[in-house]
Amino acid sequence: MALIFSTAIKFFFLFAPFFVVSMFLAMTKSKTVKERATIANRAVGAAVCISLVLMFFGEALFSILGITLDSFRIGAGSLLFLSAVSLVSDGVRSHATGTESVDDVAVVPLAIPTIIGPATIGAILVIGAELESEQLVYGILGMLIALFALLILLHISVRIEKVLGRTGLNILSKITGLILAAMAAQIVFSGIKSFLGL
């Protein structure tokens, strides 16, 4: 149970929920309530499918490419750190025009790369490869809980914006970036420590 909870918390911040909410609001500002709900469902649904594939086939991918988990930890951690720095320094940037179709917005750019970006892909591959048998099941449950929490946030995003405002969401995005930076450092240090046999 503790593993499910800790994994859910880890994935929740990994998906940068408040940044996703900000992007979602910007991309769906011209949509109706029903269209927003549909976009949120499809975006998170796509993210679930992609995440499950990465969790199950991460170790096989490492074997095919001939790379070790430790080297991937260092690479994925570095990429995650750059994403965290971008969140902290740049805040939310929106390039949405409001003319995209529901399908286009839901899958690209909401599911990919807003929810599941390059750094997130790397982190999911590492976490999936680290967990074995029963632990993998708990890890997947934790990931699904985090994505469900993200789905709830997207459905109540308009209310969140009214309470926090755009500035409040930006602040929360920056806090998320700081937590992601710490997670990235931990992944890199774990890879270096294991690689050096310490």
Secondary structure, DSSP 8 states (H G I E B T S, - for coil): -HHHHHHHHHHHHHT-HHHHHHHHHHHTTTS-HHHHHHHHHHHHHHHHHHHHHHHHHHHHHHHHHT--HHHHHHHHHHHHHHHHHHHHHH-------S-S-HHHHIIIIIIIIIIS-HHHHHHHHHHHHH--THHHHHHHHHHHHHHHHHHHHHHTHHHHHHHHHHHHHHHHHHHHHHHHHHHHHHHHHHHHHHHTT-
